[in-house]
Amino acid sequence: MNAGPVSRAAVEITAVLARWVLGGAFVYMGLTKALDPAVFLKLLHQYHFANVPVLLNSVAGALPWFEVFCGLLLVAGIAVRGTALILGLMLVPFTFLVVQRALGIASAQGLPFCAVKFDCGCGTGAVWICHKVLENCVLFLLACFLLTGRGRRLCVRFSLLERT
Amino acid sequence: MRHILLEALLVAVVGAFLAFAANALSPRGLKLSRNFFPPAPSPATGGSLADGLKPVASSTNSLSATESLVIRLRQQGLQLINSNKVAELFRDPRIEQGLVIFIDARDEAHYQSGHVPGAHEFDYYHAENYLATVLPACQGAQEIVVYCDGGTCEDSELAATFLLSANVPKEKLLVYGGGFSEWTNNRMPIEIGPRKSSQMRQAK
């Protein structure tokens, strides 16, 4: 029995689902922030990562829409690997900042790390930090999986630069 | 790999352009040039500050949020008032003549769902939309109560500071630290919808 085509099909379907999950997650998280950027701005301000107002305001005002844009590209299957690379790279500093803030809260309140719950500004409201880290790791792995070039089915234009 | 990097760069450039455009076009968009969190001024020499306090708009480990708020407001010549004073001002007959006014520093959705009766809407993060009505009201008032949600909400403080920078005399500005949460908990009257809609609801 030849399992090759079956497993290849399974991998392709998994990759398509990965595209939709990763893209859908960013569309959702981006939209909740884009529709009320002032709330996102206040949350970002608590991270103290930017002292220059225009930089802080740019991240608060534009980043959510950028997330929506990238999420929609993935859902539609456009520039899949480039978009996955961007989202994967974005998840690294996001997760680092969230963990750093959680460590600060844990230290200030004398809590175990996983008992920390706060609104990290990710667009999903207050979250348990360990759940958020796990979620971000899963999303990062999905992005890495998409970088392998699988999931070309149901794509509008998988690659912008390669000949189809 | 080079294709992927170029593709990522293209997505990033186009995405950034569209994102900034969307922010500019969105009615909820943010003004990029505005400093929404101006630093608190340096404290005057001597006075009531404890040793080692930083004159910035953030709590320290050794102070409660209220204590920090009082200090920051004092640094700017502003006053923090409690629920008794707020209730007294709400019942002051001068409110009918606009000599006592309330300013709600929360966003539109929160304002519409319930506010102090007669309070002026003033979403601090979109202040430019409200200045035409709020500033004249402030200039005509003798006492101005600014509030937001209360607790850790700093929007009332930021809004009061903003009004101060718009030449509203600091003697008039009173920050209600307990905010709308405390107003509601005290079962005070709540108006819903637009200002002076006369639609009231009961605090739960």
Chai-1 contact restraints between the chains, C-beta under 6 A:
chainA,res_idxA,chainB,res_idxB,connection_type,confidence,min_distance_angstrom,max_distance_angstrom,comment,restraint_id
A,P37,B,L30,contact,1.0,0.0,6.0,A-B,restraint_1
A,A38,B,Y125,contact,1.0,0.0,6.0,A-B,restraint_2
A,H45,B,F37,contact,1.0,0.0,6.0,A-B,restraint_3
A,P53,B,N35,contact,1.0,0.0,6.0,A-B,restraint_4
A,V54,B,L32,contact,1.0,0.0,6.0,A-B,restraint_5
A,V54,B,S33,contact,1.0,0.0,6.0,A-B,restraint_6
A,N57,B,L30,contact,1.0,0.0,6.0,A-B,restraint_7
A,N57,B,L32,contact,1.0,0.0,6.0,A-B,restraint_8
A,S58,B,L32,contact,1.0,0.0,6.0,A-B,restraint_9
A,A60,B,L30,contact,1.0,0.0,6.0,A-B,restraint_10
A,G61,B,N23,contact,1.0,0.0,6.0,A-B,restraint_11
A,G61,B,G29,contact,1.0,0.0,6.0,A-B,restraint_12
A,G61,B,L30,contact,1.0,0.0,6.0,A-B,restraint_13
A,A62,B,A19,contact,1.0,0.0,6.0,A-B,restraint_14
A,A62,B,F20,contact,1.0,0.0,6.0,A-B,restraint_15
A,A62,B,N23,contact,1.0,0.0,6.0,A-B,restraint_16
A,W65,B,A19,contact,1.0,0.0,6.0,A-B,restraint_17
A,W65,B,A22,contact,1.0,0.0,6.0,A-B,restraint_18
A,F66,B,G15,contact,1.0,0.0,6.0,A-B,restraint_19
A,F66,B,A19,contact,1.0,0.0,6.0,A-B,restraint_20
A,F69,B,G15,contact,1.0,0.0,6.0,A-B,restraint_21
A,F69,B,L18,contact,1.0,0.0,6.0,A-B,restraint_22
A,A79,B,E7,contact,1.0,0.0,6.0,A-B,restraint_23
A,A79,B,V11,contact,1.0,0.0,6.0,A-B,restraint_24
A,R81,B,I4,contact,1.0,0.0,6.0,A-B,restraint_25
A,G82,B,I4,contact,1.0,0.0,6.0,A-B,restraint_26
A,G82,B,E7,contact,1.0,0.0,6.0,A-B,restraint_27
A,G82,B,A8,contact,1.0,0.0,6.0,A-B,restraint_28
A,G82,B,V11,contact,1.0,0.0,6.0,A-B,restraint_29
A,T83,B,V11,contact,1.0,0.0,6.0,A-B,restraint_30
A,L85,B,I4,contact,1.0,0.0,6.0,A-B,restraint_31
A,L85,B,A8,contact,1.0,0.0,6.0,A-B,restraint_32
A,I86,B,A8,contact,1.0,0.0,6.0,A-B,restraint_33
A,I86,B,V11,contact,1.0,0.0,6.0,A-B,restraint_34
A,I86,B,A12,contact,1.0,0.0,6.0,A-B,restraint_35
A,L160,B,E7,contact,1.0,0.0,6.0,A-B,restraint_36
A,L161,B,H3,contact,1.0,0.0,6.0,A-B,restraint_37
A,L161,B,L6,contact,1.0,0.0,6.0,A-B,restraint_38
A,L161,B,E7,contact,1.0,0.0,6.0,A-B,restraint_39
A,E162,B,H3,contact,1.0,0.0,6.0,A-B,restraint_40
